[in-house]
Every structure is written in structure tokens, then in C-alpha cells.
Amino acid sequence: MIAVVGFWVANVLIGVGLFFAFAMAVGMLRFPDAYTRLHAGTKGLTVGAGMILAGIALRAPDAAFALRVVLVGVFLVITNPIAIHAVARANYRAERARRRLVVDDYGEYLERKRNA
């Protein structure tokens, strides 16, 4: 009975992860600027892939495989937000997306810092 429940819980986790991956794809296509697209990509990838990996770990044939899947998930949760932050910062410093920003609090902060 526990194996059947675990099987269905794993399938639900994988389904939720696929929903987040789909939402990420829609967000990447529909959001207006680079920063909101990066936000959609970060959240969708971290949560979606995390859920899919959790489902795979529950359906793993042995504990060693499940441990490897969990380690991949932990690596993804740690590195993905850091990498996206670096991409967003490089994009901001290159001034590509800065021209279309409605509110630029960080730019105002940098200007005050430069003038001080």
C-alpha cells in the first residue's frame, strides 16, 4: 500500500513540476522585459525542476540513485538563483535593458553614491 501511495505522490510531484515548467515557458514568452523574464525563468526552473527531481527521487529504484537525484536538486537550488542574479547584473551594467525600465531605484542609488 505504501508503494502505491509513494508512486502516486511521485506522479503528482512530477505533474506539479511540469506545470511550473510550462508556466516558466509562458512567462518567458509573455513578460515584457528582461528582468521579469529572468524572474519567471528562475522561479520556474528552481521550483519546477525541484519538484520533478523530488518525484524522480521517490520513484528511484535504489537509495544511491535517489541520493544522487537529491544532490542534483540541492545543487540546482543553490546555483540557479546565483547564476540568474549574475546574468541580471551583467544585463543592467551593459545598459541594454535599462532604457525601458519604468522605475530604476538601483540606478538612483548608484547616482547618489557617485555624487557623494
C-alpha positions as CSV (number, residue, x, y, z in Angstrom):
1,M,0.0,0.0,0.0
2,I,2.8,2.4,0.9
3,A,4.5,1.7,-2.5
4,V,1.2,2.7,-4.3
5,V,0.9,5.9,-2.3
6,G,4.5,6.8,-3.0
7,F,4.0,6.1,-6.7
8,W,1.1,8.5,-6.8
9,V,2.8,11.1,-4.7
10,A,5.8,11.0,-7.1
11,N,3.5,11.3,-10.1
12,V,1.8,14.4,-8.5
13,L,5.2,16.0,-7.8
14,I,6.3,15.4,-11.4
15,G,3.0,16.8,-12.6
16,V,3.3,19.9,-10.5
17,G,6.9,20.3,-11.7
18,L,5.7,20.1,-15.3
19,F,3.1,22.8,-14.6
20,F,5.8,25.1,-13.2
21,A,8.0,24.4,-16.2
22,F,5.1,25.2,-18.5
23,A,4.3,28.4,-16.6
24,M,8.0,29.3,-16.9
25,A,7.8,28.9,-20.7
26,V,4.7,31.1,-20.9
27,G,6.2,33.7,-18.6
28,M,9.4,33.8,-20.8
29,L,7.2,34.5,-23.9
30,R,4.7,36.9,-22.3
31,F,6.6,39.1,-19.9
32,P,7.6,42.5,-21.3
33,D,11.2,43.0,-20.2
34,A,14.4,41.1,-19.5
35,Y,14.1,41.3,-15.7
36,T,10.6,39.9,-15.4
37,R,11.6,37.1,-17.9
38,L,14.6,36.3,-15.7
39,H,12.2,36.2,-12.7
40,A,9.9,33.7,-14.5
41,G,12.9,31.6,-15.5
42,T,14.4,31.5,-12.1
43,K,11.2,30.6,-10.2
44,G,10.0,28.2,-12.9
45,L,13.3,26.4,-13.2
46,T,14.1,26.2,-9.5
47,V,10.6,25.1,-8.4
48,G,9.7,23.1,-11.5
49,A,12.9,21.1,-11.7
50,G,13.0,20.7,-7.9
51,M,9.5,19.1,-8.0
52,I,10.4,16.9,-10.9
53,L,13.6,15.7,-9.2
54,A,11.7,15.1,-6.0
55,G,9.3,12.9,-7.9
56,I,12.1,11.0,-9.6
57,A,13.8,10.5,-6.2
58,L,10.6,9.0,-4.8
59,R,10.4,6.6,-7.8
60,A,14.1,5.7,-7.7
61,P,15.0,2.1,-7.9
62,D,17.5,2.3,-5.1
63,A,18.7,4.7,-2.4
64,A,22.0,5.5,-4.2
65,F,20.2,6.8,-7.2
66,A,17.7,8.8,-5.1
67,L,20.7,10.4,-3.2
68,R,22.3,11.4,-6.5
69,V,19.0,12.9,-7.7
70,V,18.6,14.8,-4.4
71,L,22.2,16.1,-4.7
72,V,21.4,17.4,-8.2
73,G,18.3,19.1,-6.8
74,V,20.3,20.8,-4.0
75,F,23.0,21.9,-6.5
76,L,20.3,23.4,-8.7
77,V,18.6,25.2,-5.8
78,I,21.9,26.7,-4.7
79,T,23.3,27.7,-8.1
80,N,20.3,28.7,-10.2
81,P,19.4,31.9,-8.3
82,I,23.1,33.0,-8.1
83,A,23.6,32.4,-11.8
84,I,20.4,34.4,-12.7
85,H,21.5,37.2,-10.4
86,A,24.8,37.4,-12.2
87,V,23.1,37.5,-15.6
88,A,20.7,40.2,-14.4
89,R,23.5,42.3,-13.0
90,A,25.6,42.0,-16.2
91,N,22.5,42.9,-18.2
92,Y,22.0,46.0,-16.1
93,R,25.6,47.1,-16.3
94,A,25.6,46.7,-20.1
95,E,22.7,49.1,-20.2
96,R,20.7,47.0,-22.7
97,A,17.5,46.7,-20.7
98,R,17.9,49.8,-18.6
99,R,16.4,52.2,-21.2
100,R,13.0,50.6,-20.9
101,L,12.8,50.5,-17.1
102,V,9.9,52.3,-15.5
103,V,11.4,52.5,-12.1
104,D,15.2,52.3,-11.6
105,D,15.8,52.6,-7.8
106,Y,19.2,50.9,-8.2
107,G,20.3,53.5,-10.8
108,E,19.2,56.3,-8.5
109,Y,21.2,54.7,-5.7
110,L,24.3,54.4,-7.9
111,E,23.9,58.1,-9.0
112,R,23.8,59.2,-5.3
113,K,26.8,57.1,-4.5
114,R,28.7,58.5,-7.4
115,N,27.9,62.1,-6.5
116,A,28.7,61.7,-2.8
